[in-house]
Amino acid sequence: MNISSIVPDSPLKRIVIAGGGFGGITLVKKFRNKNFQVVLIDRNNYHTFQPLLYQVATGGLEPDSIAYPLRKIFHGYKNFYFRMAEIQRVDTHSKVVETDAGPISYDYLILACGSTNNFFGMDELAAKAMPLKSVTDALDLRSLILQNLEQSLEPGANKEELLNLVVAGGGPTGVETAGALCELRNHVLPNDYPEINFQQTRIILVEAGKGLLAGMSDFSSGKALHALQTMGVEVMLNNPVKQFDGKQVTLADGKSITTRTLIWSAGVKGASIPGIPESAMMKNGRIKVDRFNRVEGEAGLFVIGDLAFMAEENYPNGHPMVAPVAMQQAENLGTNLLRNDDPTNWKLFKYVNKGAMATIGRNKAVAELPFLKLSGFLAWLLWMFIHLMTLVGFRNRLVVFVNWMVNYFSYDRAVRLIIRPFNKKM
């Protein structure tokens, strides 16, 4: 069905928002029942809470507890339309977005499409590593880990290949994933698989830089490193992944690690949007915008979040690709567009960094607030509270909280199911 035929003509100006992530849903809420026709486009019909994808991958949560139907979020919104479609191209001259469901015109187009994995030109690695950017990725990884465990019980199986796990990237996603895998190995899997000697399995976190959690302080980096090593994670610093053939990970120093499972969290880049002028494109796939999130020379075109490259005094190389940036930019842009078309009345965007945090495992986390740094149990409680409050939907908050409490008191992760077998490329 053609998307234009199911979005009616309107005397109101039409705002098309591409992407139902944190920035996209913040914008739609900002325009609720205002004098705009708002059209939200996303390839999925749900919003994904990406910070908890690793818990789906490691059997701690079901996918529907971190995903929420986009249509349900916006019940009762007037002049709002959601269409599940994927953007194929933007025609900035005609002010038309081309999608796989047909074209749709716009007065204002706000690109909030987020980021995708950056494999830095390593094509073989890209084909065989396991990303962790979507619900599908998380379910595939969960299935692969469980399938490898089952296969390792077969006579003649290469247990080293099947049971070793390598995580590439020492940012929050990599640290949290490695910690969750280690807890799974130490406390859960030995009861399910008494035939396997898990003391001989390896969980390895590989980081190209000199420390973990590069966006945080040396204090947090050191605490995370110590916690992971205490749990039994092998951490390799200053040694990026250079190759993965499906059975061997090769590092920059020539060392190799035998494994069939390389989890990739070592880099992201802006999602590709054909039709954006080359002059606005940055080398990491982000689109250059001014302090109002406008693309220079393109009337009515705005970019927010991970996809936007905006330089400001404290961030000359662009903002970190994190949800708070997208949400603050959405809030500021929404306020500006609600004022009028005259940019002289608009407010420049300035990012307010309210802190950062990462969890490593049970009672282990680091948190940096503007006024203090925390680690251990208090940081872990704060991490849980912030993530619960940020989840969309009361049901999701309740389900996640109950799962966390059961896991805390029983050391059990109930979602160890191979619902959909994953056929990995070898």
C-alpha positions in Angstrom: 0.0 0.0 0.0 1.3 3.5 -0.9 2.1 5.4 2.3 0.8 8.7 0.8 -2.7 7.2 0.2 -3.1 6.4 3.9 -1.8 9.7 5.3 -4.5 12.2 4.5 -3.8 15.7 3.1 -4.0 18.4 5.7 -3.9 22.2 5.9 -1.4 21.6 8.8 2.3 21.5 8.1 3.5 17.9 7.9 6.4 16.8 10.1 7.9 13.5 9.1 10.0 11.8 11.8 12.2 8.9 10.7 13.1 6.6 13.5 11.2 5.5 16.6 14.1 5.5 19.0 14.6 7.7 22.1 14.8 10.9 20.0 11.9 10.0 17.7 9.4 9.3 20.5 10.5 12.4 22.4 9.7 14.5 19.4 6.3 12.9 18.8 5.4 13.6 22.4 6.5 17.1 22.1 4.2 17.7 19.1 1.2 16.0 20.8 -2.1 17.6 19.7 -0.2 20.7 18.3 -0.8 22.4 15.0 1.2 19.9 13.0 0.4 16.7 11.2 3.0 14.3 12.5 4.1 11.1 10.6 6.4 8.7 12.3 8.2 6.1 10.1 10.1 3.1 11.4 11.1 -0.2 10.0 9.7 -1.9 13.1 6.4 -1.4 14.8 8.0 -1.1 18.2 10.4 0.9 20.2 13.5 -1.0 21.5 15.2 -0.2 24.8 18.7 -0.9 23.5 20.6 -0.6 26.8 19.1 -3.9 27.9 19.5 -5.9 24.7 22.5 -7.7 26.3 20.1 -9.1 29.0 17.9 -10.6 26.3 21.0 -12.1 24.7 22.1 -13.7 28.0 18.7 -15.1 28.9 17.8 -12.6 31.6 14.8 -11.0 29.9 12.3 -11.7 27.2 12.4 -9.4 24.2 8.9 -8.1 24.8 9.9 -6.7 28.1 12.3 -4.2 26.5 10.2 -3.5 23.4 7.0 -1.5 23.3 4.4 -1.0 20.4 4.9 2.4 18.9 1.2 2.8 18.2 0.3 2.1 21.8 2.7 4.8 23.0 0.7 7.4 21.1 -2.9 6.4 21.8 -5.1 9.4 21.6 -2.8 11.7 19.7 -4.6 13.8 17.1 -3.2 14.3 13.6 -0.6 11.6 14.3 0.1 8.7 11.9 2.6 5.8 12.2 3.7 3.8 9.2 6.0 0.8 9.3 8.4 1.4 6.4 12.1 1.7 5.7 13.6 4.8 4.2 15.3 4.3 0.8 16.1 7.8 -0.2 15.5 11.5 0.7 14.8 13.9 -2.1 15.7 17.2 -0.5 14.9 19.3 -3.6 11.3 18.0 -3.9 11.0 17.5 -0.1 9.9 13.9 -0.5 11.0 10.8 1.5 11.0 7.6 -0.6 10.3 4.4 1.4 9.6 0.8 0.6 6.0 1.6 1.2 6.0 4.5 -1.3 6.9 8.2 -1.2 5.6 10.8 1.3 6.1 14.6 1.1 7.1 16.7 4.0 7.4 20.3 5.2 9.8 19.3 7.9 11.8 16.1 7.9 13.6 15.0 11.1 16.0 12.2 10.7 16.4 10.3 14.0 17.5 7.0 12.5 20.3 6.3 15.0 23.4 4.3 14.3 24.5 1.0 12.9 27.6 -1.2 13.5 30.9 0.0 12.2 33.1 -2.9 11.2 35.9 -0.6 9.9 36.0 -2.2 6.4 36.5 -5.8 7.7 34.0 -7.6 5.5 34.6 -11.1 6.6 34.3 -10.1 10.2 31.1 -8.2 9.5 29.6 -11.3 7.9 30.6 -13.6 10.8 30.6 -11.6 14.0 27.5 -11.2 16.2 26.2 -7.6 16.5 24.0 -6.4 19.3 21.9 -3.5 18.0 18.4 -5.0 17.7 16.0 -7.5 19.3 16.7 -9.8 16.4 20.5 -9.6 17.1 19.9 -10.4 20.7 17.7 -13.4 20.0 20.2 -14.7 17.4 23.0 -14.4 19.9 21.0 -16.2 22.7 20.2 -19.0 20.3 23.8 -19.3 19.1 25.2 -19.5 22.7 22.7 -22.2 23.7 23.2 -24.1 20.4 26.9 -24.2 20.9 26.4 -25.5 24.4 24.3 -28.3 23.1 26.7 -29.1 20.3 29.6 -29.2 22.6 28.2 -32.4 24.2 28.5 -34.3 21.0 31.3 -36.8 20.6 34.4 -35.2 19.0 33.1 -31.7 19.3 35.7 -28.9 19.5 34.8 -27.6 22.9 37.2 -24.7 22.7 35.6 -23.3 19.6 32.1 -23.8 20.9 32.4 -22.6 24.5 34.9 -19.7 24.3 33.2 -16.3 24.0 34.9 -13.1 22.8 33.4 -9.6 23.2 35.0 -6.9 21.1 34.7 -3.3 22.5 35.2 -2.1 26.1 32.5 0.5 26.2 29.3 0.1 28.3 27.8 -2.5 26.0 30.9 -4.6 25.9 31.5 -4.4 29.6 27.9 -5.2 30.5 27.7 -8.1 28.0 31.0 -9.6 29.3 29.8 -9.3 32.9 26.5 -10.9 32.1 28.1 -13.8 30.2 30.4 -14.4 33.1 27.6 -14.5 35.6 25.7 -16.9 33.3 28.8 -19.2 33.1 29.6 -19.0 36.8 26.1 -19.4 38.4 23.5 -20.7 35.9 25.0 -22.9 33.2 26.8 -25.4 35.5 23.4 -26.5 36.8 22.0 -27.0 33.3 25.2 -28.7 31.9 26.9 -30.7 34.6 28.8 -32.6 31.8 30.7 -29.4 30.9 33.7 -28.2 32.9 33.1 -24.4 32.8 36.3 -23.7 34.6 38.0 -24.4 31.2 35.9 -22.0 29.2 37.0 -18.5 28.5 35.2 -15.2 28.3 37.5 -12.6 26.8 36.9 -8.8 26.5 39.1 -7.2 23.8 39.5 -3.4 23.7 41.5 -1.3 21.3 42.2 1.5 23.8 44.2 1.7 26.9 41.3 1.3 29.3 37.6 0.4 29.5 34.7 2.8 29.4 36.6 5.4 27.4 33.9 8.1 27.9 34.2 7.8 31.7 36.9 8.6 34.2 40.0 6.6 35.1 38.3 5.8 38.4 35.3 4.1 36.7 37.6 2.4 34.1 39.7 0.9 36.9 36.8 -0.2 38.9 35.2 -1.9 35.9 38.5 -3.6 35.0 39.0 -4.9 38.5 35.4 -6.2 38.8 35.5 -8.0 35.5 38.8 -9.7 36.3 37.6 -10.7 39.7 34.6 -12.4 38.1 36.9 -14.3 35.7 36.7 -12.2 32.5 40.0 -12.0 30.6 40.5 -8.4 29.6 42.9 -7.5 26.8 43.7 -3.8 26.3 45.5 -1.9 23.5 44.8 -4.9 21.2 42.0 -4.4 18.6 40.5 -7.2 16.6 41.9 -7.4 13.1 40.2 -10.5 11.7 37.6 -13.2 12.4 37.1 -16.1 10.1 34.3 -17.8 12.1 36.7 -19.9 14.1 39.6 -17.7 15.0 39.8 -14.1 16.3 43.1 -12.5 15.3 44.3 -9.5 17.3 46.6 -6.6 16.3 49.6 -8.1 18.1 49.2 -11.4 16.1 47.6 -13.4 18.9 44.7 -15.6 18.0 41.7 -16.8 20.1 39.8 -19.9 19.2 36.0 -19.3 19.2 33.0 -19.4 17.0 31.4 -16.5 18.8 32.6 -12.9 18.5 30.2 -10.4 19.9 30.8 -7.0 18.2 30.4 -3.8 20.3 33.6 -2.1 19.1 32.2 0.7 17.0 29.1 2.4 15.5 28.5 4.8 12.7 25.6 6.8 11.5 22.8 4.9 9.6 23.1 5.4 5.9 20.5 7.7 4.3 20.8 8.0 0.5 20.1 11.5 -0.9 21.8 13.5 1.8 24.3 16.0 0.2 27.9 14.8 0.2 28.9 18.2 1.7 27.0 17.3 4.9 28.4 13.8 5.3 31.1 13.1 7.8 33.5 10.2 7.6 31.8 8.2 10.3 28.4 8.3 8.6 27.0 11.2 10.7 25.4 14.2 9.1 26.7 17.7 9.9 24.2 20.0 11.5 24.3 23.4 13.1 23.3 24.3 16.6 19.6 24.1 15.7 20.1 20.6 14.2 19.6 21.9 10.7 21.4 20.6 7.7 23.0 23.6 6.0 21.4 24.6 2.7 18.5 22.2 3.0 15.2 23.8 4.0 13.2 21.8 6.4 15.7 19.1 7.0 16.9 18.3 10.5 19.0 15.5 12.1 19.1 14.5 15.7 20.8 11.9 17.9 23.5 9.4 16.8 23.1 10.4 13.2 23.8 14.1 13.9 27.3 15.6 14.0 27.1 18.9 15.9 30.2 20.6 17.2 29.9 22.8 20.3 32.4 24.3 22.7 32.7 21.3 25.0 32.2 18.8 22.1 34.3 19.9 19.1 34.3 16.4 17.7 30.6 15.9 18.1 28.5 14.6 21.0 28.7 11.1 22.3 26.3 8.7 20.6 24.0 8.1 23.6 20.3 8.4 24.2 20.4 11.5 26.4 21.9 13.5 23.5 19.0 12.4 21.2 16.4 13.2 23.8 17.8 16.6 24.6 18.1 17.5 21.0 14.6 16.3 20.3 13.3 18.5 23.2 15.1 21.6 22.0 14.2 21.1 18.3 10.6 20.5 19.2 10.5 23.7 21.3 12.0 25.7 18.4 9.6 24.4 15.8 6.6 25.1 18.0 7.7 28.7 18.3 7.5 29.6 14.6 9.5 29.5 11.4 11.8 32.4 12.4 15.1 31.0 13.6 15.9 34.3 15.3 13.5 33.2 18.1 15.1 29.7 18.3 17.3 28.5 21.1 20.8 27.0 20.4 21.3 23.5 21.5 23.7 22.9 24.4 24.2 19.4 25.7 23.9 18.9 29.5 25.8 15.9 30.5 23.9 14.5 33.5 26.3 11.6 34.0 27.1 8.1 32.8 26.9 4.6 34.2 27.6 1.0 33.5 26.8 -2.3 35.3 29.3 -5.1 35.5 27.3 -7.7 37.5 25.5 -8.4 40.7 26.2 -5.5 43.1 28.8 -4.2 40.7 28.5 -1.0 38.7 30.0 2.4 38.2 28.2 5.7 38.0 29.4 9.2 37.4 27.1 12.1 38.3 28.0 15.8 37.9 28.7 16.0 41.6 30.2 12.6 42.6 31.4 9.2 41.4 30.0 5.9 42.7 31.0 2.3 42.4 29.7 -1.0 43.8 26.3 -1.6 45.4 25.0 2.0 45.4 26.0 2.5 41.8 24.3 -0.8 40.9 21.0 0.3 42.6 21.2 3.7 40.8 21.8 2.0 37.5 18.7 -0.3 38.0 16.5 2.6 39.0 17.4 4.8 36.1 16.9 2.0 33.6 13.6 1.0 35.1 12.3 4.6 34.9 13.5 5.0 31.3 11.7 1.9 30.1 8.5 2.7 28.1 5.4 1.3 29.6 4.4 0.3 33.2 4.1 -3.4 32.2 7.6 -3.4 30.9 8.9 -1.8 34.1 7.1 -4.3 36.3 8.2 -7.3 34.3 11.8 -6.2 34.2 11.8 -5.4 37.9 10.3 -8.9 38.8 12.8 -10.6 36.6 15.7 -8.8 38.2 14.5 -9.6 41.7 14.0 -13.3 40.8 17.5 -13.4 39.3 19.0 -11.6 42.3 17.7 -14.0 44.9 17.9 -17.2 42.9 20.8 -16.7 40.5 18.5 -18.0 37.8 17.9 -16.8 34.3 14.7 -18.4 33.1 14.8 -17.5 29.4 17.3 -20.2 28.2 15.2 -21.1 25.2 16.1 -21.8 21.6 12.9 -20.5 20.1 14.3 -19.8 16.7 17.5 -21.7 15.8 20.2 -19.5 14.4 22.3 -20.7 11.4 25.6 -19.0 11.7 27.7 -18.3 8.6 31.0 -20.3 8.8 
